[in-house]
């Protein structure tokens, strides 16, 4: 009888007190998704994201290229050169993605300033993860004024035989807060 009561109390305590209450958000994510990604995976993804941003800020397409997944399904969502092209579009395939990134770099000022302290990595499976980071992007492409603007940068990573690679790069513009 005592063992059944103790088991019931233990089960209630586990269900009533989620693991995230005892640890930081980053540690909780690792603990909750630990069965999917290792600590080393999280460290690699954090490092690769930093390397990607550093290479992009240097406008170094040669350094960016090996970080992208080689696939016709690689995706980059970004501003188009003209409004007639739809203003924003999906650029599909590694070569198309890299060509568009290179155009952005050559158009004038281009810089991404991430809030690294707000980076969140979410494991979707053992071989797929997403990185979410608020960023400020300064870009002069397609007639834009090179003024820093807030975005949420969402990268989807896939594990390949050569390590983690960016499969999807989407920067969602964050609209200004409404004025009350």
One Martini backbone bead per residue (centre of mass of N, CA, C, O) as a GRO file, in nm:
protein
  180
    1UNK     BB    1   0.060   0.062  -0.023
    2UNK     BB    2   0.298   0.257   0.015
    3UNK     BB    3   0.416   0.219  -0.272
    4UNK     BB    4   0.168   0.324  -0.427
    5UNK     BB    5   0.166   0.606  -0.299
    6UNK     BB    6   0.454   0.687  -0.377
    7UNK     BB    7   0.410   0.657  -0.682
    8UNK     BB    8   0.182   0.866  -0.706
    9UNK     BB    9   0.340   1.108  -0.593
   10UNK     BB   10   0.571   1.100  -0.796
   11UNK     BB   11   0.402   1.136  -1.049
   12UNK     BB   12   0.276   1.405  -0.968
   13UNK     BB   13   0.545   1.562  -0.938
   14UNK     BB   14   0.636   1.531  -1.230
   15UNK     BB   15   0.378   1.660  -1.365
   16UNK     BB   16   0.370   1.936  -1.185
   17UNK     BB   17   0.702   1.959  -1.240
   18UNK     BB   18   0.864   2.086  -1.467
   19UNK     BB   19   1.187   2.099  -1.581
   20UNK     BB   20   1.190   2.411  -1.660
   21UNK     BB   21   1.171   2.525  -1.362
   22UNK     BB   22   1.490   2.439  -1.288
   23UNK     BB   23   1.583   2.575  -1.563
   24UNK     BB   24   1.695   2.706  -1.815
   25UNK     BB   25   1.597   2.737  -2.131
   26UNK     BB   26   1.847   2.609  -2.261
   27UNK     BB   27   1.863   2.361  -2.076
   28UNK     BB   28   1.578   2.260  -2.127
   29UNK     BB   29   1.602   2.206  -2.425
   30UNK     BB   30   1.823   1.996  -2.395
   31UNK     BB   31   1.668   1.803  -2.211
   32UNK     BB   32   1.409   1.760  -2.390
   33UNK     BB   33   1.612   1.701  -2.660
   34UNK     BB   34   1.841   1.492  -2.590
   35UNK     BB   35   1.732   1.246  -2.761
   36UNK     BB   36   1.805   1.406  -3.035
   37UNK     BB   37   2.035   1.595  -2.915
   38UNK     BB   38   2.339   1.687  -2.847
   39UNK     BB   39   2.555   1.895  -2.706
   40UNK     BB   40   2.733   1.900  -2.958
   41UNK     BB   41   2.515   1.992  -3.152
   42UNK     BB   42   2.457   2.262  -3.017
   43UNK     BB   43   2.746   2.370  -3.044
   44UNK     BB   44   2.766   2.349  -3.352
   45UNK     BB   45   2.524   2.531  -3.423
   46UNK     BB   46   2.629   2.782  -3.283
   47UNK     BB   47   2.894   2.801  -3.444
   48UNK     BB   48   2.773   2.805  -3.733
   49UNK     BB   49   2.609   3.060  -3.701
   50UNK     BB   50   2.847   3.246  -3.644
   51UNK     BB   51   3.002   3.184  -3.907
   52UNK     BB   52   2.783   3.281  -4.099
   53UNK     BB   53   2.765   3.573  -4.004
   54UNK     BB   54   3.060   3.648  -4.043
   55UNK     BB   55   3.066   3.587  -4.350
   56UNK     BB   56   2.839   3.781  -4.430
   57UNK     BB   57   2.976   4.043  -4.311
   58UNK     BB   58   3.226   3.992  -4.524
   59UNK     BB   59   3.117   3.888  -4.803
   60UNK     BB   60   3.186   3.555  -4.798
   61UNK     BB   61   3.089   3.323  -5.016
   62UNK     BB   62   3.306   3.099  -4.975
   63UNK     BB   63   3.226   3.062  -4.663
   64UNK     BB   64   2.917   3.006  -4.704
   65UNK     BB   65   2.882   2.762  -4.895
   66UNK     BB   66   2.959   2.512  -4.690
   67UNK     BB   67   2.692   2.577  -4.503
   68UNK     BB   68   2.524   2.465  -4.734
   69UNK     BB   69   2.295   2.281  -4.872
   70UNK     BB   70   2.306   2.037  -5.126
   71UNK     BB   71   2.008   2.145  -5.289
   72UNK     BB   72   1.700   2.205  -5.443
   73UNK     BB   73   1.573   2.262  -5.132
   74UNK     BB   74   1.706   2.502  -5.085
   75UNK     BB   75   1.629   2.803  -4.880
   76UNK     BB   76   1.552   3.155  -4.961
   77UNK     BB   77   1.413   3.439  -4.802
   78UNK     BB   78   1.364   3.744  -4.999
   79UNK     BB   79   1.438   4.009  -5.156
   80UNK     BB   80   1.383   4.160  -5.445
   81UNK     BB   81   1.485   4.366  -5.699
   82UNK     BB   82   1.170   4.386  -5.765
   83UNK     BB   83   0.834   4.435  -5.739
   84UNK     BB   84   0.758   4.259  -5.991
   85UNK     BB   85   0.874   3.994  -5.833
   86UNK     BB   86   0.715   4.047  -5.530
   87UNK     BB   87   0.957   4.164  -5.331
   88UNK     BB   88   0.918   3.865  -5.223
   89UNK     BB   89   1.103   3.545  -5.211
   90UNK     BB   90   1.182   3.229  -5.328
   91UNK     BB   91   1.498   3.059  -5.313
   92UNK     BB   92   1.598   2.778  -5.503
   93UNK     BB   93   1.874   2.636  -5.444
   94UNK     BB   94   2.199   2.668  -5.394
   95UNK     BB   95   2.286   2.848  -5.634
   96UNK     BB   96   2.060   3.060  -5.603
   97UNK     BB   97   2.117   3.142  -5.315
   98UNK     BB   98   2.415   3.232  -5.353
   99UNK     BB   99   2.359   3.443  -5.570
  100UNK     BB  100   2.175   3.622  -5.395
  101UNK     BB  101   2.371   3.679  -5.169
  102UNK     BB  102   2.587   3.812  -5.350
  103UNK     BB  103   2.404   4.046  -5.438
  104UNK     BB  104   2.367   4.165  -5.158
  105UNK     BB  105   2.669   4.222  -5.101
  106UNK     BB  106   2.714   4.408  -5.373
  107UNK     BB  107   2.488   4.645  -5.318
  108UNK     BB  108   2.618   4.705  -5.033
  109UNK     BB  109   2.512   4.732  -4.752
  110UNK     BB  110   2.573   4.446  -4.521
  111UNK     BB  111   2.413   4.345  -4.208
  112UNK     BB  112   2.431   4.127  -3.917
  113UNK     BB  113   2.271   4.159  -3.581
  114UNK     BB  114   2.270   3.954  -3.331
  115UNK     BB  115   2.096   3.806  -3.049
  116UNK     BB  116   2.267   3.570  -2.901
  117UNK     BB  117   2.115   3.559  -2.615
  118UNK     BB  118   1.836   3.460  -2.796
  119UNK     BB  119   1.911   3.197  -2.882
  120UNK     BB  120   1.736   2.917  -3.044
  121UNK     BB  121   1.729   2.562  -3.022
  122UNK     BB  122   1.553   2.318  -3.222
  123UNK     BB  123   1.452   1.994  -3.219
  124UNK     BB  124   1.297   1.774  -3.464
  125UNK     BB  125   1.542   1.578  -3.489
  126UNK     BB  126   1.839   1.418  -3.538
  127UNK     BB  127   1.855   1.586  -3.847
  128UNK     BB  128   1.678   1.838  -3.730
  129UNK     BB  129   1.706   2.200  -3.702
  130UNK     BB  130   1.644   2.513  -3.523
  131UNK     BB  131   1.709   2.866  -3.558
  132UNK     BB  132   1.648   3.143  -3.332
  133UNK     BB  133   1.698   3.502  -3.416
  134UNK     BB  134   1.733   3.810  -3.333
  135UNK     BB  135   1.771   4.078  -3.572
  136UNK     BB  136   1.978   4.310  -3.750
  137UNK     BB  137   1.926   4.457  -4.075
  138UNK     BB  138   2.155   4.578  -4.320
  139UNK     BB  139   2.034   4.704  -4.642
  140UNK     BB  140   2.071   4.806  -5.012
  141UNK     BB  141   1.885   4.641  -5.164
  142UNK     BB  142   1.662   4.745  -5.393
  143UNK     BB  143   1.658   5.056  -5.274
  144UNK     BB  144   1.738   5.045  -4.994
  145UNK     BB  145   1.780   5.164  -4.688
  146UNK     BB  146   2.065   5.153  -4.476
  147UNK     BB  147   1.873   5.041  -4.223
  148UNK     BB  148   1.816   4.912  -3.939
  149UNK     BB  149   1.626   4.603  -3.902
  150UNK     BB  150   1.392   4.395  -3.773
  151UNK     BB  151   1.433   4.037  -3.717
  152UNK     BB  152   1.358   3.690  -3.772
  153UNK     BB  153   1.582   3.428  -3.765
  154UNK     BB  154   1.538   3.126  -3.966
  155UNK     BB  155   1.694   2.812  -3.931
  156UNK     BB  156   1.748   2.519  -4.116
  157UNK     BB  157   1.887   2.209  -4.026
  158UNK     BB  158   2.103   1.953  -4.165
  159UNK     BB  159   2.221   1.635  -4.155
  160UNK     BB  160   2.520   1.532  -4.288
  161UNK     BB  161   2.810   1.378  -4.385
  162UNK     BB  162   2.940   1.694  -4.336
  163UNK     BB  163   2.722   1.793  -4.153
  164UNK     BB  164   2.588   2.078  -4.079
  165UNK     BB  165   2.321   2.246  -4.271
  166UNK     BB  166   2.170   2.484  -4.452
  167UNK     BB  167   1.830   2.475  -4.575
  168UNK     BB  168   1.699   2.732  -4.425
  169UNK     BB  169   1.639   3.097  -4.490
  170UNK     BB  170   1.457   3.313  -4.267
  171UNK     BB  171   1.358   3.662  -4.268
  172UNK     BB  172   1.148   3.820  -4.052
  173UNK     BB  173   0.978   4.090  -4.040
  174UNK     BB  174   0.939   4.340  -3.793
  175UNK     BB  175   0.699   4.518  -3.699
  176UNK     BB  176   0.596   4.784  -3.573
  177UNK     BB  177   0.471   4.906  -3.310
  178UNK     BB  178   0.192   5.004  -3.197
  179UNK     BB  179   0.019   5.302  -3.156
  180UNK     BB  180  -0.175   5.426  -2.878
   0.00000   0.00000   0.00000
